[in-house]
Amino acid sequence: MPLKTPRTTVKRLPKRGHYDAETVHAILDAGFLCHVGFVSNGQPYVIPTGFGRDGDTLYIHGSAVSRTLKTLAGGVPMCLTVTHLDGLVLARSGFHSSMNYRSVVVLGTASEVTGERKAHALAVISDQILKGRWDEIRGPTRKELNGTIVLELPLREASAKVRTGPPIDDEEDYSMPIWAGVVPLSLKAGKPLPDARLPETIPVPGYVKRRR
């Protein structure tokens, strides 16, 4: 199913737009933090939250009393975005300075996940954050499941936008004695810090080491 629609077509610098599932999935799978935008009672909100992808479905979750999730469960149109900042692009002018990035915008309406699919969705979100963790931790109790709401958003209307490479200056500016280039940026995991009550005999799991 094509992800490109009139609403997701990139208007500004259209050559940076991508609509194939492979590119969209890769950008989504490289992260686990998204921002969800919606309007409630005339007031716009943008809320950060974790997410997981399973095929053409995105999952988000939170407290069963969350105003955000209860509003979205009611079928309010929403926008989910994921962004990775890969570098600062320093041109010889402020106008042409930019950033290297990969981003995805998904539009649609969410619905609540219930029954046995709820635990599966939570596992998907957990594995998106740290693959392998769900299989080791204690599973949710019935009370915990009842206190959690999970929403699914079909991945049907989306676009990716990507910028890579060096700065692009005006030709006459290249002779100016000003440093130009790219400052790479990345999110890296640090050394794991064990809980104070963790027995010393319990080693750091392999999936945590791989995250580094």
Steps between C-alpha positions, in 0.01 A plus 500: 500500500651839402573729794500816291183708510431870432531560875838329535659628179811703586458851365816668629808348330302211350814316390557412866166323521475120504182295499616140466433267790864392521624851576214582737541174690878543532464846654229383740698191601809707578321668792250447776394855590227678307296816538124480469305809394126553526240766581269478800233762567672737260839470672790336311719256694824323410594221740820290499459127558652163419375296206543168327450383142361165395468482124265777389379578851642742758426457871509756782396450861450678830286523810135408462413842645726687256312790341714470190431133435134521595459789255681316221299183566191703416610526137651849507728558196863473604849552369790283616856607423841341548823695443869410511750787499818383326707817476533877502562631152712815532498706184685824430177690555222468750247469221651180362589343837284200569479158667533145376201299615262212435134549587162336452152649526201266538140622479185314600272405786578253775287232660530315828662157516320251723507131591801280437638745244566750780788302651642445151495874432680569828765245404545675165554835674744343747703334224510826306673661798725207594460180301504192720399672823135390490596132504693546826282727711188408696193523283217745581239399754129527424487814716790655310339419165173655615690812607664535158349614173658401171419664168577387147554733205490349150801595291302600191571869449859605558809663357869509580729798456876465497796735465857376469830642383703820529384861495396650168616862485457773243785467252649837591515402868736204452802732488420654840741411786226339710504142627223290352409135534296255704507428873372141532253430779378168637319355800723251683436276797737547793634251752213313672446607861372210713219556748624545856305190612620279214706201617854510364456146369255614233695596186410769248277333239628456148222716355614789723863456391393495136315827551836668568 
